[in-house]
Amino acid sequence: MERARLGDGTRAVRAGLPEPLPHEPTLPGPVFAAHYHLPGEPTGPYTYGRDENPTWTHLERAIGELEAPGEQVETVTFASGMAAISAVLFSQLTTGDVVVMPADGYQALPLVHQQLKAYGIEVRTAPTGGDAQLAVLEGARLLWIETPSNPGLDVCDVRRLVAAAHEGGALVAVDNTLATPLGQRPLELGADFSVASDTKGMTGHGDILLGHVTCRDAGLAASVRRWRKIVGAIPGPMEAWLAHRSLATLHLRVDRQCANALALAEALAGRDDVTGLRYPGLPGDPSHKVAAGQMRRFGSVVSFVLPDRARAERFLAGLRLVDDATSFGGVRSTAERRGRWGGDAVPEGFIRFSVGAEDADDLVADVVRALDEAARHEG
């Protein structure tokens, strides 16, 4: 059967597996090696542990199959999502270049901006919503897109931005962490780099730090891989093996989490004490039309605003099935008052809610109860 036509579930459970060998495991165990037997000239697939590892190879092939089914792509895995983000930026940009980045993106991006500026790279920012980055693209070497944005869940038109960037000679990278390849495939939308923190939905259990970059262009992939070698931002073999194992349930997790996220968003939509509700899967969401044109699933994160910090903290403390924790994409629901970190331009009562794989009725009931109790204890 042609692999490009396989369903997401079939592909996820078989992605990256080696050809079956008699009496060998389906997914070989992690290879722990700093060096390999290497007689003569240093040729061959594995030479030194900072450069390559068979466990990475299996995982990178698996991610590539999910990112671009049936196509020739190259994936490079990293020790974390930030390592993957940094590899793209610092492998492609040099002094005098211009990079366009989202003004409402991931909280750590301002730290990256500072380092880029220290290297003489001009950083321009614009919001994700309304494709505002188009207005500051002129002369850029690289456009960095994050859609849906974290934590505000705005969505931009990737095809439109890619077309404008490529017309001006810029490369395009899309941070696809929130959507995962089952929700959105940036390479299909024309991007040059699909980047993600696999700490989140890809591995889905909140126990692994990992990231990846996938490219169609072998030269771009080689430059990213070279950066990984230079800085040594490599994943551990155990983490890589656990990540590959986790991919087998990606479709199950994502489908359940997206269905739960929509149920929660619908329940929140009718409450007077909830404002600023965002979920791209809601038909009434400002981003729904654009999201529906490029996303296949709308993700596991719902964001909303409670009246003030005290109400938000009472709500979080009252939840019984939801952990007060950062990050997102895990099978266990988490939520946090995002303003506590101080790096996002959000109201004090802003809640980022990562919807897990619990029974939807139980989860919604827990949230509604906690909201009601938080409101009753006002003052």
JOZIWO-V965813 format. One record per helix or strand of 2 or more residues. SS is the DSSP state (a for helix, b for strand). FROM is the first residue (numbers start at 1). TO is the last residue. If there is no record, write none. Layout:
ss:from:to
SS:FROM:TO
SS:FROM:TO
This chain:
ss:from:to
a:3:5
a:8:14
a:54:67
b:74:78
a:81:92
b:98:102
a:109:118
b:122:126
a:129:136
b:142:146
a:158:167
b:171:175
b:193:197
b:211:215
a:218:231
a:237:247
a:250:269
b:275:278
a:288:294
b:301:305
a:309:318
b:323:324
b:334:337
a:338:341
b:350:354
a:360:376
